[in-house]
């Protein structure tokens, strides 16, 4: 700006209806000749005026002779041209010399005309950099927020996993404790039934004890199934694969379900297809449990 002969200079920008100073050189005064600058921005004309506050023989001077800024500070020469390559044009270079009339001659204007596009490019690049930096900061903030949310969700999942593991462990401990508590008196019942059956008994009493013993054995099998529940959840349950007599399973089934059927006034009987093998291979206990569930 000093090379151009200016004592006061500013890069100004139009924002809405106002004109603001973006960068300045030697500008310590209040305000700007805003009407003059608006004229240049609206017409894109490079405009030079000598003694704009007092000269009246030039039309362009007459247009701005009543400008409050010019009347107050009485600059000898002013110069203004746009430096914005985009539309609408909102940025201009304003120069003034307080004492030298004609300070902005043709040669200096040609130099300023050559430098103005370069200044516009520099300003655009600076704005792009600021915009890019702002977007980077914004994106960084968004990523930090997303990471914080992921950490929060990870913490919630970890707490949910721990709670589920604790619940599963508590359930397994409960099943193991309850099955043990039930198994102990059940073994006592089986033992006492077996000891009683060794004595001389009536046929009816022996039949009752036999059914009692069989039902107790079946109940112990159910307890084993309860214990196997945890194995099912872990995917470790294995079915038995051994030979068993089909008729023996149905005899046990009759002893267990026959009493209930008799109490309801029902007859309980079974018949085998001639093609059914006498011996099957599999899990007799769970086969019997499926049949009991179907009958019940």
Secondary structure, 3 states (H helix, E strand, C coil): CCCCCCCEEEEEEEECCEEEEEEEECCCCCCCCHHHHHHHHHHCCCEEEECCCCCCCCHHHHHHCCCHHHHHHCCCEEEEEECCCCCCCCEEEEEEECCCCCCCCHHHHHHHHHHHHHHHHHHHHHHHHHHHHHHHHHHHHHHHHHHHHHHHHHHHHHHHHHHHHHHHHHHHHHHHHHHHHHHHHHHHHHHHHHHHHCCCCCHHHHHHHHHHHHHHHHHHHHHHHHHHHHHHHHCCCCCCCEEEEHHHHHHHHHHHHHHHHHHCCCCCCCCCCCCCCCEEEECHHHHHHHHHHHHC
